[in-house]
Amino acid sequence: MGRADRADRRRRRTRTAGVPAPAAAAGEPDGPAGRDQLLTIEEVIAELRVSRTTFYRWRRQGTGPPAVRLPGGGVRIRRSALRQWLHRLDNPSQEEPAP
């Protein structure tokens, strides 16, 4: 394998790096192929139009959307959890009673 072949393979491999995953279509509540999409903190704060500081304050206070901690230490928010959290904010009287 020559130097040009390796360089070409590297270009093909990194061409999609940094390209965001496609957003869920209007009729698909859980994203492509029925999966519940995991959103990054950046995606969530952009969607909610709040600062990173506000988001982390909500997490500290336990009032933000439930998060998933990944093995590497990353934090993700399920699209469905964000949707349910927003629904509870809109309809506080419909909260489930505590057991």
Secondary structure, 3 states (H helix, E strand, C coil): CCHHHHHHHHHHHHCCCCCCCCCCCCCCCCCHHHCCCEECHHHHHHHHCCCHHHHHHHHHHCCCCCCEECCCCCEEEEHHHHHHHHHHHHCHHHCCCCC
